[in-house]
Amino acid sequence: MESSSILDSTEQKALEQLRKEVEDEKIIQPGDTIGCDDWTLIRFLRARSFNVKEAKTMLIKCQEWRKSVEGIGIDALYDEMDIFDYPERETIAKFWPTDKVSNSVSSMFFMINWIITARSPPLRAYVGKGRLYQEVDPKIHWRSLLVMLESFVRELMPACAKTSGKPVDGTCIIVDFNGFGLRQFWKMKYLMKDALQIAQDYYPETMGRVIFINTPATFSMIWAVIKPWLSQITASKVEILGSNINTLLEYVDAENLPSSFGGKCKCEDLGGCDLSSVGPWLEGRVYKGRGQSKYMAKSLELEKEGDI
């Protein structure tokens, strides 16, 4: 799909102007891993309401961050850690479970749904002396979050776009607050703030929708703290469903939604939904430095048999 088919004439003109300026000033050059396509530029333009000057400033700051983050840059981080197959992955999943599914029933252009649960064990993941940080270096945990964000734009969304035959430029993030209260929030708020800031500043317009479920009675106080961290555009994408998790089926096919959230997916033979990573992004994927992942091997075996 051409960009002109989704942009009005003013937006298309802004895109053309931004491309000319970033190429003339070598802000983005061929081969840059940030992406050189129209969709990358459109994300930055959307984040700044198609103000070319502000979008270009945002791109410049993003490129600077990509070269310097963690002292080695995002490309080096991405080469060092395979988000689907790194040594600490199973341990982190015990405290910070994330489920990735590849299909959405929404008409929006996003087909990736990332579920972050806040159930009792994960609460300790955000406390320096908690169990997670007794087993995993906090630096590794933080780097896994950065690489996860990078994987959205490098692998997950492009793979979904290829499969669906249409642009996929956003994710749906479902956050489960079951067992999560105000005290736990105060313990992890700085990590949440930092992660949200990076997502907004350096991966703009990748959050197509954010859905909060099983929110506690104290959520109004939690939301009062979180909302100022979000841009107006991001805040407008947040939906608070409370305990009405059946509504999730309006956004995600039952076959792809974990059974714990009212769907049918269990991934029992793949280590559970937290570790399966089943999706189009696995097709033909080569794992970094350690050969074929044990999870990928089983996933591909079942896909060939038609079981998933």
Secondary structure, 3 states (H helix, E strand, C coil): CCHHHCCCHHHHHHHHHHHHHHHHCCCCCCCCCCCCCHHHHHHHHHHCCCCHHHHHHHHHHHHHHHHHHHHCCHHHHHHHCCCCCCCCHHHHHHHCCEEEECCECCCCCCCEEEEEECCHHHHHHHCCCCHHHHHCCHHHHHHHHHHHHHHHHHHHHHHHHHHHCCCCCCEEEEEECCCCCHHHHHHHHHHHHHHHHHHHHHCCCCEEEEEEECCCCCHHHHHHHHHHHCCHHHHCCEEEEECCHHHHHHCECCCCCEHHHCCCECCHHHCCHHHHCCCHHHCCCCCCCCCCCHHHHHHHHHHHHCCC
